[in-house]
Amino acid sequence: MPDRARSVLRQALPPVRRLLPLVLLGVLAGLSSVALLASSAWLIARAAEQPPILFLSLGVVGVRAFAIGRAVFRYLERLAGHDAAFRQLAEIRVGVFERMLPLAPDGLASSRRGDLLSRFVGDVDELQNVSLRIVQPVASATVVLAAALVGLAWLAPGAAVAVGAVLVLGVGGAVIAQAVLAARADERLAPLRGELQAAIVEHVQALDVLVAFDAADAGRERIRSLGRRLERATRARASAVGLAAAAMSAVGAFAAAASLGAAQPLLEGGRIDGPTFAVLCLVPLAIAEVAAAVPVAVGSLRVVRASARRVADAVPEAVPAEIPARSTVAGGEASDDRTPAARAVPVIRLRGASARWPAIAGDDVTDGAVASARPSLAPLDLDLEPGERLLVTGPSGAGKTTLAHVLVRFLEYGGSYRLDGVEARDLDPRAVRRTVGLVEQRPWLFDEDLRQNLVFARDTATDAELLDVLDRVGLGEWAAERGGLDARVGERGALVSGGQAQRIALARAMLADFPVLVLDEPTASVDPAQADALLRDLLGAAGRNRSVVLISHTGAPAGAVDRAVRVSEVPDDDVR
Ligand SMILES: Nc1ncnc2c1ncn2[C@@H]1O[C@H](COP(=O)(O)OP(=O)(O)OP(=O)(O)O)[C@@H](O)[C@H]1O
């Protein structure tokens, strides 16, 4: 098992100061169970001898006390056990999330969303069983079994040996039978759940294209087949767990019979009385019940280990070299003296700036970090003066979007990228992103109303300011027709056109008031007849008090930009 998965398992275990009281409560509950059966057996057998009632009162009190004790201790153990396990889960989830954050967005581009969600939710939840079903019950059961066998040995050593032997054989047999029947299913459960969730998320997100290509049935069939495999694995696990539980009941009966066989000569020889004989016959049933926790724990360990591996693999151990590191400045914020002057429009200079995307996860993993892929942006020189509009052109796949991601520091770069003379590598990426804003090629719109899609860019903006900015990007009339800021835009902008989505994205970039704006192919989803008009509108709305980098493979209308630079394809001999 990889070290990282082992460390996830260790992390899932509550600290000793929380675990010890749990084990103690488990021991008290287990001992109460055994003592309840022992005192009941004694009471029934003694009552049959019809002694004066006074002789029974100790047994009566014992039965009541142990019955209440068993319920109370079990309840407290569950309560405290879940509390401790959930605290650990919260820490693990926060830990995974914190490791994910520095990777976002470009370091997570190759992760399947549904699978990531399943690791983050389902697999982390599964880790609660490390303490609830494995460590704590096994530790408590060991103490109770040892105490119960010592108690039996005190009454009749032969009976203790017989019961111990039956238990060892019975528990061993149940563990092996469960492993034979369900070891593979136990390990497949978590990955299958992840695959199913990923398939469902992808199917729903891509439903329009699947329907258009008449491929929705095939997608549904894939989901059904994954569902069937998950069902088979769940059934196999449930059957094996059920069988092991049944086997442990049988083990209880065999242990009782073995104890009876060993105690009978003592009864006949008058070395023990009737009530003690009854205790020796019935207590093994309670002991087997306690021992039943062991096969359950071994099965759970397989499931939990599979989940721990998936949690450990959810994010690479080290941030790939292609993703900019966060600030090392205390508190994570960039120091003010290294941040470009607030809201001043900086001069941008790239000299031999190049970039790569992180390799797709699973392609080539070295020391837990995803190794580099091929270069995606050939060394580029670029100058952008304050207030300038620069057109970036180049063939498809040459690296224009890659350049946009370098400019907003989603991607690390080679060469030099200076903002007002300060090397961007020496600034906190978030500080750069407060200066350079990106309007993406396919802007993300939230399934909310217009107001919510804008206001997160500046949460102090009033409705009047939001309407004003919509007006400036040419959406004033359209918004009024749709019912104003309450108009919904649909999931991922399903209720708006490509051009309207671009205008909404520009509106929020203007609300954020970025001194430098990077517009990545804003006319990609607009027909050519409208492309020039949209570009003029967007550039006009951006105004002259900020610089604009306009990325477009079709160029720009005459006079709309000040200069152009061409991104050339990465030469083949640079591709390893
Ligand atoms: N998320 C990603 N992960 C890995 N490689 C990527 C990723 N996005 C783009 N690439 C690769 O980077 C290279 C440059 O792509 P990029 O999108 O920057 O080109 P582009 O010039 O913007 O193309 P287009 O004009 O078609 O949008 C391509 O080879 C592409 O396959």
The ligand as a Gaussian input file, in Angstrom:
#p B3LYP/6-31G(d) Opt

LIG

0 1
 N       -6.015000      22.000000     -20.413000
 C       -5.044000      21.609000     -21.240000
 N       -4.253000      20.586000     -20.874000
 C       -3.264000      20.172000     -21.687000
 N       -2.972000      20.729000     -22.897000
 C       -3.748000      21.743000     -23.314000
 C       -4.803000      22.252000     -22.510000
 N       -5.382000      23.276000     -23.185000
 C       -4.690000      23.401000     -24.345000
 N       -3.716000      22.487000     -24.412000
 C       -2.747000      22.301000     -25.509000
 O       -1.996000      23.469000     -25.669000
 C       -1.760000      23.719000     -27.040000
 C       -2.161000      25.156000     -27.352000
 O       -3.564000      25.253000     -27.129000
 P       -4.298000      26.656000     -27.050000
 O       -5.713000      26.387000     -26.615000
 O       -3.490000      27.580000     -26.238000
 O       -4.260000      27.101000     -28.571000
 P       -5.016000      28.318000     -29.286000
 O       -3.987000      29.000000     -30.102000
 O       -5.768000      29.117000     -28.265000
 O       -6.028000      27.520000     -30.193000
 P       -7.499000      27.985000     -30.743000
 O       -7.281000      29.158000     -31.639000
 O       -7.944000      26.763000     -31.491000
 O       -8.315000      28.270000     -29.525000
 C       -2.550000      22.697000     -27.822000
 O       -1.647000      21.712000     -28.281000
 C       -3.486000      22.112000     -26.813000
 O       -3.703000      20.742000     -27.073000

